[in-house]
């Protein structure tokens, strides 16, 4: 049947369709092409230069990179994986990185290892999800990758398969990661800034690269990529709040000295409190094993960051806040004061101080989650039990502890916030 459309119109429609298809093909080819790696002209020197053995240096790099806490499930063999992580896109689990040839990485070459760690790509399954922090490890130098590979391959192999977890649709479609990488992945090695001192550059390398601090302390966009405009300004992780690391006077580390940052990273208790929650393992198994030179460099780098103000939670109105804090005072005395004392000063070597604790003051999440879940170490030793309290009581305790003991001017915790946190535990 002959077309009712005039020939010029048909040619215009066909040409338009061809242009749309060609444009789509071009965009697709770009989005799904590899993100090429850019090497630095003057890469950072190797970490652990005080160590002569390549394997010992690799262990040092592994400490700096926090490998064990992420690749060890509670009660499991070190580096054998299986640690489950709750994300907005579904539950994920870390891989076995022991040299077991069946369930680990025993058959990997150095180059395959480097590509996985720094570029997030393996032979199988292909593109890795950015829960593997290759987005920061991309900054690592060849020397540190070489040492880390030597150490990992020296570990005893452990036969432990990764849990079979299913992500929500469409995030279970791994091919989409190619487009994500094109949009958000900066695959370039660390380049020292000539305008900064050698010490600050070393701290920048450690924090932006191996230590990957931004991965937990930076809020993310709807697609799970770190927001560069809010780098290190604090973010929620595992139900806790990873505090603002910038020197903002109100919401960050503005009143911390470099010596205090050094002391905290080395595992000492400071006037601002000590690590707990997810940060406990980072310090206990990672930063506390680094040299004073490296830790002071990290402190120097954090101290010179541009301050970013990042409030956590909307303040309740005056009447609601006053009522919540008063209820919280009663609930605190009934449930918390026996260990943490009435004034929140705690008991040395038994119950940490809650008064003037930076992480507690930073966000209500850091009171809510310990009360809901308790706190324990990887060996299962209980540091604090969970409490069977209702949502309002937990919110009230959070408001009291933060308002009365940490000079937080407003109350932000609500029963709805506690209920949402509780829902993530099931």
WOPENOR-V896294 format. One record per helix or strand of 3 or more residues. SS is the DSSP state (a for helix, b for strand). FROM is the first residue (numbers start at 1). TO is the last residue. Records with the same first field share a line. If there is no record, write none. Layout:
SS=FROM-TO, FROM-TO
This chain:
a=7-31, 54-64, 67-70, 110-119, 134-137, 142-154, 176-184, 198-208, 214-217, 228-230, 258-265, 278-285, 287-289, 292-303, 318-335, 337-340, 358-362, 365-373, 391-405, 415-423
b=84-87, 90-93, 235-237, 240-242, 382-384
